[in-house]
Amino acid sequence: MLEPAAWRSLEAEHQQRADAFTAARRERAATGASHPVDDFLFTYYPFRPGLLRRWHPGAGMLLRGAAAEERAGWKWYRTEGADLAVDDAAFREKNARSIRFIVTLLANTAQRPGNFGCFGLHEWAMVYRKGEHRHVAPLRLGQNATDDVVETHRIACTHFDAFRFFTPDALPLNVLQPSRENQPRLEQPGCLHAGMDVYKWVIKLGPLVPGDLLLDSFELARDIRRLDMQASPYDLVDWGYSPVAIETPDGKAEYERRQRALAERSNVLRARTIAAVSPLA
C-alpha cells in the first residue's frame, strides 16, 4: 500500500527520469532530424516514448486515494473504494501464455553461460559484401577491409533478430542458424541484442512491472546500443561515438570487458522481472 504522498513522489520522479531519457529524441522528432545510434530504441522497438513516462506501481500494490485520478481509466486498473490497484488477475487471464513465455525465456537465458567471443561481429555480417547499407554513416575500414574482418573471424551469433539481417553471403558463415523456433534454446546473457530485449519483455508486461524496472531496462538497452554501434563497422565519430576496434587485440579486450559488465546488468534485470511477475505465470 502506498499513501498519496509516496506514490505521487514516485510518479513524479519516474516522469522526470523518463523525460530525460527521451528529450533528445523528442527534440529531433520535432524537426525531422534523426540519429543512427540514439534513435534505435524508438524505431526498432514499436514503443512510443510516452510509454516510458507512464509510471506503474507494479502488481500487488494499492494506491491510496487514487480512484479519482486519470489512471483509474487506464487499462488493467481496478478501483477498491477510493483506492486503485493494478488488475493483475485480468492481465494474467488475458496474457497468461505470453507471461509464461517471457518468464521462461528470461530464466533460461540467465542460467546459460555467456558467449563472450562474438565481438559484435553480427553488425559486420549485416554489411558483408554489400554495396548499400542501412545507416548513413560510412564504413570505417571501407568495404573490402570490412569483408576481410568477417572472413578472418569466427561468426557465432545466437540471436535471431540480429541473424535475420545478415547478408545472404554472410548467413552460411555463422556457426549457428538461429530461428524464432530455437530462440528459447539459444539465447544467452552475453548477447547484446538479448540484453536490449529485456526492455522489450519488460514493456510487454505492462503494469505488472514497477516503473523503476522499466526505466532501468531502457537505460541498459541504451547503453548496450552504444557499445553495439561503437563496435560496428560504421564510422560514427561525427555522431559522437568513438570506435571500439574489434579487429584489434585491444579492441577485442575492451569489447569483452564492457560486454561482461552489460551481461551482469542484464541478468540482474532478468531476475527482477521474474520476481515481479513469476507468481502470475
C-alpha positions as CSV (number, residue, x, y, z in Angstrom):
1,M,0.0,0.0,0.0
2,L,1.3,3.4,-1.0
3,E,0.0,6.6,0.6
4,P,-0.7,9.6,-1.8
5,A,2.4,11.5,-0.9
6,A,4.5,8.4,-1.6
7,W,3.1,7.3,-4.9
8,R,2.9,10.9,-6.2
9,S,6.5,11.3,-5.4
10,L,7.5,8.1,-7.2
11,E,5.4,9.0,-10.2
12,A,7.0,12.5,-10.4
13,E,10.5,11.1,-10.1
14,H,9.7,8.5,-12.8
15,Q,8.3,11.1,-15.2
16,Q,11.4,13.3,-14.8
17,R,13.7,10.4,-15.4
18,A,11.7,9.3,-18.5
19,D,11.7,12.8,-19.8
20,A,15.5,13.0,-19.6
21,F,15.8,9.7,-21.5
22,T,13.5,10.9,-24.3
23,A,14.3,14.6,-24.5
24,A,16.8,14.4,-27.4
25,R,14.6,12.0,-29.3
26,R,11.6,14.3,-28.9
27,E,13.6,17.4,-30.0
28,R,14.8,15.6,-33.1
29,A,11.3,14.3,-33.9
30,A,10.0,17.9,-33.8
31,T,12.5,18.9,-36.5
32,G,12.5,15.8,-38.6
33,A,16.1,15.0,-37.6
34,S,17.4,11.5,-36.7
35,H,20.4,9.9,-35.1
36,P,21.7,6.5,-36.3
37,V,22.6,5.3,-32.7
38,D,20.3,7.1,-30.2
39,D,17.0,6.7,-32.1
40,F,17.3,3.0,-32.5
41,L,15.3,2.0,-29.4
42,F,12.4,4.2,-30.6
43,T,12.4,2.8,-34.1
44,Y,13.4,-0.9,-33.8
45,Y,11.0,-1.4,-30.9
46,P,7.5,-0.2,-31.7
47,F,7.0,1.6,-28.4
48,R,6.3,5.3,-28.2
49,P,8.4,7.5,-25.9
50,G,5.2,8.3,-24.0
51,L,5.0,4.7,-22.7
52,L,8.2,5.2,-20.7
53,R,6.6,8.2,-18.9
54,R,3.7,6.2,-17.7
55,W,4.5,5.0,-14.1
56,H,3.1,1.8,-12.7
57,P,3.5,0.7,-9.1
58,G,3.6,-3.0,-10.2
59,A,1.3,-5.9,-9.3
60,G,0.1,-6.2,-5.8
61,M,0.5,-2.5,-4.9
62,L,-2.5,-0.4,-3.7
63,L,-2.5,3.3,-4.4
64,R,-4.4,5.1,-1.6
65,G,-6.8,7.8,-2.7
66,A,-6.1,7.3,-6.5
67,A,-9.6,6.1,-7.6
68,A,-10.4,9.7,-8.8
69,E,-7.2,10.1,-10.7
70,E,-6.8,9.8,-14.5
71,R,-5.0,6.5,-14.2
72,A,-8.3,5.0,-13.0
73,G,-9.4,5.0,-16.6
74,W,-6.2,3.2,-17.8
75,K,-6.5,-0.4,-18.9
76,W,-5.6,-3.1,-16.4
77,Y,-6.5,-1.0,-13.3
78,R,-9.3,-1.6,-10.8
79,T,-10.8,0.5,-8.0
80,E,-11.2,-0.6,-4.4
81,G,-13.4,2.2,-2.9
82,A,-11.3,5.3,-3.0
83,D,-8.1,3.3,-3.8
84,L,-6.6,1.9,-7.0
85,A,-4.6,-1.1,-7.9
86,V,-3.3,-3.0,-11.0
87,D,-5.9,-5.6,-12.1
88,D,-3.3,-8.3,-12.3
89,A,-5.9,-11.1,-12.3
90,A,-7.4,-9.7,-15.5
91,F,-4.0,-9.1,-17.1
92,R,-3.0,-12.7,-16.2
93,E,-6.1,-14.2,-17.7
94,K,-5.6,-12.2,-20.9
95,N,-1.9,-12.7,-21.2
96,A,-1.1,-15.9,-19.4
97,R,0.7,-17.6,-22.3
98,S,2.8,-14.5,-23.0
99,I,3.8,-14.2,-19.3
100,R,4.9,-17.8,-19.2
101,F,6.9,-17.5,-22.4
102,I,8.7,-14.3,-21.1
103,V,9.4,-15.7,-17.7
104,T,10.8,-19.0,-19.1
105,L,12.9,-17.2,-21.7
106,L,14.4,-14.8,-19.2
107,A,15.1,-17.6,-16.7
108,N,16.7,-19.9,-19.2
109,T,18.8,-17.1,-20.7
110,A,20.1,-16.1,-17.3
111,Q,21.1,-19.6,-16.4
112,R,23.2,-20.2,-19.5
113,P,26.9,-19.3,-19.7
114,G,27.5,-16.2,-21.7
115,N,29.3,-16.2,-25.1
116,F,32.0,-13.6,-24.8
117,G,33.8,-14.3,-28.0
118,C,31.4,-12.9,-30.6
119,F,32.9,-9.3,-30.5
120,G,29.8,-7.8,-32.1
121,L,30.5,-9.3,-35.5
122,H,26.8,-9.6,-36.2
123,E,26.9,-5.9,-37.3
124,W,29.8,-6.7,-39.7
125,A,27.9,-9.6,-41.1
126,M,25.0,-7.3,-41.9
127,V,27.2,-5.4,-44.4
128,Y,29.3,-8.2,-45.7
129,R,29.8,-7.9,-49.5
130,K,27.0,-5.4,-49.6
131,G,27.3,-2.1,-51.6
132,E,24.5,-0.3,-49.9
133,H,24.0,-0.1,-46.1
134,R,21.2,0.7,-43.7
135,H,23.0,3.5,-41.9
136,V,24.0,6.9,-43.2
137,A,27.5,6.6,-41.7
138,P,30.3,5.3,-43.9
139,L,32.2,2.1,-43.2
140,R,35.2,2.8,-41.0
141,L,37.5,0.5,-42.9
142,G,35.8,0.5,-46.3
143,Q,34.0,-2.4,-47.9
144,N,37.0,-4.7,-48.8
145,A,38.7,-4.4,-45.4
146,T,35.3,-4.9,-43.7
147,D,34.7,-8.1,-45.6
148,D,38.2,-9.3,-44.6
149,V,37.3,-8.9,-41.0
150,V,34.3,-11.1,-41.4
151,E,36.2,-13.7,-43.4
152,T,39.0,-13.9,-40.8
153,H,36.9,-14.2,-37.7
154,R,34.5,-16.9,-36.3
155,I,30.9,-15.6,-36.6
156,A,28.9,-17.0,-33.7
157,C,25.6,-15.0,-33.5
158,T,23.0,-16.6,-31.3
159,H,20.2,-14.0,-31.7
160,F,17.6,-14.5,-34.5
161,D,16.6,-10.8,-34.7
162,A,20.3,-10.0,-35.5
163,F,20.9,-13.0,-37.6
164,R,18.0,-12.3,-39.9
165,F,19.7,-9.1,-41.1
166,F,22.9,-10.9,-42.2
167,T,23.6,-10.5,-45.9
168,P,22.9,-13.6,-48.0
169,D,26.7,-14.3,-48.3
170,A,27.1,-14.0,-44.5
171,L,24.3,-16.4,-43.5
172,P,26.3,-19.6,-44.1
173,L,29.3,-18.2,-42.2
174,N,27.5,-18.3,-38.9
175,V,28.3,-21.4,-36.8
176,L,24.6,-21.5,-35.7
177,Q,21.4,-21.0,-37.5
178,P,19.1,-19.0,-35.1
179,S,15.4,-19.1,-35.7
180,R,12.3,-18.0,-34.0
181,E,11.7,-21.6,-33.0
182,N,15.0,-22.3,-31.4
183,Q,15.3,-18.8,-29.8
184,P,14.4,-20.1,-26.3
185,R,17.3,-22.6,-26.6
186,L,19.9,-20.3,-28.0
187,E,19.5,-17.0,-26.1
188,Q,22.4,-16.4,-23.7
189,P,23.3,-13.4,-21.5
190,G,26.5,-12.4,-23.3
191,C,24.4,-11.4,-26.4
192,L,24.0,-7.7,-26.7
193,H,20.7,-8.0,-28.5
194,A,19.3,-10.3,-25.9
195,G,20.2,-7.7,-23.3
196,M,18.5,-5.0,-25.2
197,D,15.4,-7.2,-25.5
198,V,15.0,-7.2,-21.7
199,Y,13.4,-3.8,-22.3
200,K,11.0,-5.3,-24.8
201,W,9.9,-8.0,-22.5
202,V,9.5,-5.7,-19.6
203,I,7.4,-3.2,-21.5
204,K,5.2,-6.1,-22.8
205,L,4.5,-7.0,-19.2
206,G,2.9,-3.5,-18.8
207,P,1.5,-2.6,-15.4
208,L,2.7,-5.7,-13.7
209,V,6.2,-4.3,-13.7
210,P,7.1,-1.3,-11.4
211,G,8.3,1.9,-13.2
212,D,11.9,1.8,-11.9
213,L,12.4,-1.6,-13.5
214,L,11.1,-0.3,-16.8
215,L,13.4,2.6,-16.9
216,D,16.4,0.6,-15.7
217,S,15.7,-1.8,-18.6
218,F,15.6,1.1,-21.1
219,E,18.8,2.5,-19.7
220,L,20.5,-0.8,-20.1
221,A,19.2,-1.1,-23.7
222,R,20.5,2.4,-24.4
223,D,24.0,1.5,-23.0
224,I,24.1,-1.7,-25.0
225,R,23.1,0.0,-28.2
226,R,26.0,2.4,-27.8
227,L,28.6,-0.4,-27.5
228,D,26.9,-2.3,-30.3
229,M,27.4,0.7,-32.6
230,Q,30.9,1.6,-31.3
231,A,32.0,-2.0,-32.2
232,S,30.2,-1.9,-35.5
233,P,32.0,-1.3,-38.9
234,Y,30.5,2.2,-39.1
235,D,32.4,5.4,-38.6
236,L,30.3,7.2,-36.0
237,V,32.8,9.8,-34.8
238,D,30.8,12.6,-36.3
239,W,27.8,11.4,-34.3
240,G,29.7,11.5,-31.0
241,Y,30.8,7.8,-30.7
242,S,34.5,6.7,-30.9
243,P,35.1,3.2,-32.3
244,V,35.8,0.0,-30.4
245,A,38.1,-1.5,-33.0
246,I,37.2,-5.2,-32.5
247,E,39.5,-6.1,-35.4
248,T,42.5,-5.4,-33.0
249,P,43.5,-7.2,-29.8
250,D,43.0,-4.1,-27.7
251,G,39.5,-3.5,-29.2
252,K,38.5,-7.1,-28.5
253,A,39.6,-6.8,-24.9
254,E,37.6,-3.6,-24.4
255,Y,34.6,-5.1,-26.1
256,E,34.6,-8.2,-23.9
257,R,35.2,-6.2,-20.7
258,R,32.2,-4.0,-21.4
259,Q,30.1,-6.9,-22.7
260,R,30.6,-8.8,-19.5
261,A,29.5,-5.8,-17.4
262,L,26.4,-5.4,-19.5
263,A,25.6,-9.1,-19.2
264,E,25.8,-8.9,-15.4
265,R,23.4,-5.9,-15.5
266,S,21.0,-7.8,-17.9
267,N,20.9,-10.8,-15.6
268,V,20.1,-8.6,-12.6
269,L,17.1,-7.2,-14.5
270,R,16.0,-10.6,-15.7
271,A,15.9,-11.7,-12.0
272,R,14.0,-8.6,-11.0
273,T,11.5,-9.1,-13.8
274,I,10.9,-12.7,-12.9
275,A,10.5,-11.8,-9.2
276,A,7.9,-9.2,-10.2
277,V,5.7,-11.4,-12.3
278,S,6.5,-15.1,-11.8
279,P,3.7,-15.6,-9.2
280,L,1.4,-14.7,-12.0
281,A,2.9,-17.0,-14.6
